Amino acid sequence: MSLIIEQDKIDIELAKKLINICPFNQITYENNLLNIGAGCKLCKLCLKASNGSIYFQEKNIVKIDKANYFGVLVFVEHNKGKIHEVSFELLNKASQLAKKINNPVYALIIGNGDVENIQDLYAYGADRVFSYEDKELKNFLIEPYTTIFEDFINIYKPNSILIGATDIGRTLAPRVAARFKTGLTADCTSLEMKDNTDLVQIRPAFGGNIMARIITPNNRPQMCTVRYKIFDKGEKRKTVKNEVEKLFIDKNKLKSRIFINSIIEKDLEVDISEAQMIVACGRGIKQKSDIAFIEHFCKIIGAKIACTRPLIEKGWFNPKQQIGLSGRTVKPKLLITVGVSGSVQFVAGAKGSDCIIAINLDSNAQIFDVANYGFVGDLYKILPNLINKIEEYKSV
Ligand SMILES: Cc1cc2nc3c(=O)[nH]c(=O)nc-3n(C[C@H](O)[C@H](O)[C@H](O)COP(=O)(O)OP(=O)(O)OC[C@H]3O[C@@H](n4cnc5c(N)ncnc54)[C@H](O)[C@@H]3O)c2cc1C
């Protein structure tokens, strides 16, 4: 879409009106020319006030034949031979989407052929598993991985592609999307398939206050990333042993300008996404030193400690411990929140918990709308009592 300004229809009076109307101060008038700056947010207020002298012109949309694109593809992420769990979650979702349009589910592996539990990809929903294998692909390298992914899309033309929103997925997906000049929606929290094969990519927008439903009606493939723990893994199906379809690699496609000299393993960090029991601290915690007694509580019940975003901003926790829209999604069996108000952004990452127990002074706090059990009161009185009771119970 282009923004057209018919300069000959704009005089100084109209220009002044348009300058005043722009809430983003992006309109200027110099040498009898009206300019709209790069900070334009396309709010269209100026269009309405311009008496037709400013308008959008649609570019010619090249129609694609959607029937040429078939299959819902999951990119399989793996490390040291182990498939990342997010790939199984995506396969389960891909099966539901593909069923709606009677398409197969594809799984794509790029690597050196060391993936151990490949058959599980069939057991969790793949109809066909494709593998590009070469020793040069042992480690993730953006250039060859993108080129090989591109090769696969050119051959099999999948309708939709689901990629885990991991570090690798977030690096790879935009490059692949750019090669096909197609849309990519990051961090989807829900996906639906329309009968006409358009993938509805749903994700929070405007700080989590609305759920945007995004489609890519004029391009294929349709691409999205989804964070770990957003979808369920699903039941393991009984399958017979299936063949993995190995695909030819043109050696030219392995070229990379990036070379790995060495890989330094980081210490294993606490991953709250995996935890079965979590205690989440919020701004109800008055000072940093009070975290010690929450940690003591975690220790006696065997929980991992997590937090809301303001406590990250205070520098009290590692950002990987934040639950929520801009943090991690968690699905523990038990989540205990202490001094957490329950903002939409926090709840977006916590609502998959089996059971939520909330402790909050304010009986009207939003957290009680999603909690299964609640304590209305001061966490500094309730928690020590709980700790005493649990310790008493344990000593019997
Ligand atoms: C784009 C965007 C993304 C965001 N992403 C996230 C995110 O991923 N995660 C996140 O957490 N936030 C996120 N936020 C911030 C979010 O909007 C809230 O500001 C935040 O979740 C509030 O954190 P809180 O519950 O700790 O603090 P508050 O909202 O200040 O709540 C503190 C609560 O503690 C209670 N309290 C106080 N003293 C006590 C006491 N002694 N005993 C018991 N209860 C007590 C109060 O009644 C209150 O309900 C995001 C915001 C935006 C705009």
The ligand as an SDF file (V2000), in Angstrom:
LIG
                    3D

 53 58  0  0  0  0  0  0  0  0999 V2000
    3.7400   -5.0500   27.2290 C   0  0  0  0  0  0  0  0  0  0  0  0
    3.7440   -5.4550   28.6640 C   0  0  0  0  0  0  0  0  0  0  0  0
    4.2050   -6.7110   28.9940 C   0  0  0  0  0  0  0  0  0  0  0  0
    4.2310   -7.1110   30.3230 C   0  0  0  0  0  0  0  0  0  0  0  0
    4.6610   -8.3540   30.6290 N   0  0  0  0  0  0  0  0  0  0  0  0
    4.6050   -8.7720   31.8940 C   0  0  0  0  0  0  0  0  0  0  0  0
    4.9920  -10.1010   32.2310 C   0  0  0  0  0  0  0  0  0  0  0  0
    5.4180  -10.8890   31.3860 O   0  0  0  0  0  0  0  0  0  0  0  0
    4.9030  -10.4780   33.5230 N   0  0  0  0  0  0  0  0  0  0  0  0
    4.4370   -9.6390   34.5200 C   0  0  0  0  0  0  0  0  0  0  0  0
    4.3670  -10.0700   35.6840 O   0  0  0  0  0  0  0  0  0  0  0  0
    4.0930   -8.3860   34.2250 N   0  0  0  0  0  0  0  0  0  0  0  0
    4.1690   -7.9290   32.9430 C   0  0  0  0  0  0  0  0  0  0  0  0
    3.8250   -6.6490   32.6740 N   0  0  0  0  0  0  0  0  0  0  0  0
    3.5340   -5.7430   33.8080 C   0  0  0  0  0  0  0  0  0  0  0  0
    2.1010   -5.9010   34.3050 C   0  0  0  0  0  0  0  0  0  0  0  0
    1.2430   -5.0350   33.6040 O   0  0  0  0  0  0  0  0  0  0  0  0
    1.9720   -5.5830   35.8130 C   0  0  0  0  0  0  0  0  0  0  0  0
    2.4830   -4.3010   36.0420 O   0  0  0  0  0  0  0  0  0  0  0  0
    2.7030   -6.5600   36.7160 C   0  0  0  0  0  0  0  0  0  0  0  0
    2.3450   -7.8870   36.4150 O   0  0  0  0  0  0  0  0  0  0  0  0
    2.3450   -6.2800   38.1770 C   0  0  0  0  0  0  0  0  0  0  0  0
    3.1700   -7.0440   39.0030 O   0  0  0  0  0  0  0  0  0  0  0  0
    2.7870   -7.3330   40.4950 P   0  0  0  0  0  0  0  0  0  0  0  0
    1.5310   -8.1410   40.5320 O   0  0  0  0  0  0  0  0  0  0  0  0
    3.9980   -7.8830   41.1490 O   0  0  0  0  0  0  0  0  0  0  0  0
    2.6030   -5.8750   41.1250 O   0  0  0  0  0  0  0  0  0  0  0  0
    1.3110   -5.0660   41.5370 P   0  0  0  0  0  0  0  0  0  0  0  0
    0.3430   -4.9970   40.4120 O   0  0  0  0  0  0  0  0  0  0  0  0
    1.7980   -3.8030   42.1120 O   0  0  0  0  0  0  0  0  0  0  0  0
    0.6350   -5.9610   42.6730 O   0  0  0  0  0  0  0  0  0  0  0  0
    1.1500   -6.1520   43.9330 C   0  0  0  0  0  0  0  0  0  0  0  0
    0.0910   -6.8840   44.7280 C   0  0  0  0  0  0  0  0  0  0  0  0
    0.6150   -7.2300   45.9800 O   0  0  0  0  0  0  0  0  0  0  0  0
   -0.4080   -7.1020   46.9350 C   0  0  0  0  0  0  0  0  0  0  0  0
    0.2390   -6.9130   48.2310 N   0  0  0  0  0  0  0  0  0  0  0  0
    0.9230   -5.8360   48.6750 C   0  0  0  0  0  0  0  0  0  0  0  0
    1.4210   -6.0690   49.9090 N   0  0  0  0  0  0  0  0  0  0  0  0
    1.0450   -7.3160   50.2500 C   0  0  0  0  0  0  0  0  0  0  0  0
    1.2320   -8.1240   51.4040 C   0  0  0  0  0  0  0  0  0  0  0  0
    1.9530   -7.6870   52.4440 N   0  0  0  0  0  0  0  0  0  0  0  0
    0.6830   -9.3450   51.4250 N   0  0  0  0  0  0  0  0  0  0  0  0
   -0.0560   -9.8060   50.3680 C   0  0  0  0  0  0  0  0  0  0  0  0
   -0.2730   -9.0890   49.2640 N   0  0  0  0  0  0  0  0  0  0  0  0
    0.2740   -7.8660   49.1800 C   0  0  0  0  0  0  0  0  0  0  0  0
   -1.2300   -5.9170   46.4680 C   0  0  0  0  0  0  0  0  0  0  0  0
   -2.5650   -6.0040   46.9820 O   0  0  0  0  0  0  0  0  0  0  0  0
   -1.1850   -6.0710   44.9660 C   0  0  0  0  0  0  0  0  0  0  0  0
   -2.3070   -6.7710   44.4760 O   0  0  0  0  0  0  0  0  0  0  0  0
    3.7930   -6.2290   31.3490 C   0  0  0  0  0  0  0  0  0  0  0  0
    3.3260   -4.9570   31.0020 C   0  0  0  0  0  0  0  0  0  0  0  0
    3.3030   -4.5700   29.6800 C   0  0  0  0  0  0  0  0  0  0  0  0
    2.7990   -3.2210   29.3480 C   0  0  0  0  0  0  0  0  0  0  0  0
  1  2  1  0
  2  3  1  0
  2 52  2  0
  3  4  2  0
  4  5  1  0
  4 50  1  0
  5  6  2  0
  6  7  1  0
  6 13  1  0
  7  8  2  0
  7  9  1  0
  9 10  1  0
 10 11  2  0
 10 12  1  0
 12 13  2  0
 13 14  1  0
 14 15  1  0
 14 50  1  0
 15 16  1  0
 16 17  1  0
 16 18  1  0
 18 19  1  0
 18 20  1  0
 20 21  1  0
 20 22  1  0
 22 23  1  0
 23 24  1  0
 24 25  2  0
 24 26  1  0
 24 27  1  0
 27 28  1  0
 28 29  2  0
 28 30  1  0
 28 31  1  0
 31 32  1  0
 32 33  1  0
 33 34  1  0
 33 48  1  0
 34 35  1  0
 35 36  1  0
 35 46  1  0
 36 37  1  0
 36 45  1  0
 37 38  2  0
 38 39  1  0
 39 40  1  0
 39 45  2  0
 40 41  1  0
 40 42  2  0
 42 43  1  0
 43 44  2  0
 44 45  1  0
 46 47  1  0
 46 48  1  0
 48 49  1  0
 50 51  2  0
 51 52  1  0
 52 53  1  0
M  END
$$$$
